Amino acid sequence: MSSKDEGITNIGWNEQLETYFTTDVISEIAPKDYHQNNPSLFKLARLVRSAEHSMGRPATEAELEFVFDRWCLAARPFWREDSTRDDYYAEFLVACSYARVGLDENPIEVAVSRAKAAPLPQVQGFTDERIRFLVAICREIQKIIDPNPFFLPTRKLGEIFGVDYTQAARWLRALEFLGIIHLAPGEVRKRGGNRSPRYYYGPKRQTAEDVLTKPKRLALPLPSHLCPTEEAA
């Protein structure tokens, strides 16, 4: 055992925590291709939350670094050329600050539980409490997995509300039209598709791509009869 590993043991690393970060588990979480590091680190952060719940205490800084270094062994082949180990460690710590539920917890179930315990929001034009409850679920699941977009399978929503999944899909589209939720960047809803898109709750988040591609207004010349004359000037 290396001196680094011995230090981890001395501060309370135990077999219970070790079971959460086996080589097989880390391999499942680690990226399998380029551009997968960020979601992979968020899964690792959620796994840390699971371990913390099991231990009944927060992970120490040394334990977090130990977990991250294990992830590095599997993820390093897919790192960006312009990023270092410290860059990814910073991303991991940020992911830990955002992770609200463990990897073994279902965010939808947690969101439903929290929505039931909070006052239902008002929704302009609707009185049906099921729709207001759906908005509450969207709000809570966004809090849980923020800053990532959330995924609400319409069939799962149908089970929760006791309606056909097509009805749940119509409710989501209505909430999108009202601006309560919006499609995550890159998501496209296809007619007849069998995949539910990902959403964000709240005002649309402007991305760098939006800024670069947003059309600029051109200043058109005024008609001659509206142009100020020299006398008027």
Secondary structure, DSSP 8 states (H G I E B T S, - for coil): --HHHHHHHHTT--HHHHGGG-HHHHHHHS-SSTT-HHHHHHHHHHHHHHHHHHHTS---HHHHHHHHHHHHHHHGGG--TT--HHHHHHHHHHHHHH--S-TTS-HHHHHHHHHHHS-----TT---HHHHHHHHHHHHHHHHHTTS-EE--HHHHHHHHTS-HHHHHHHHHHHHHTTSEEE-TT----TT-SS--EEEESS----HHHHHHS---------GGGS--TTT-
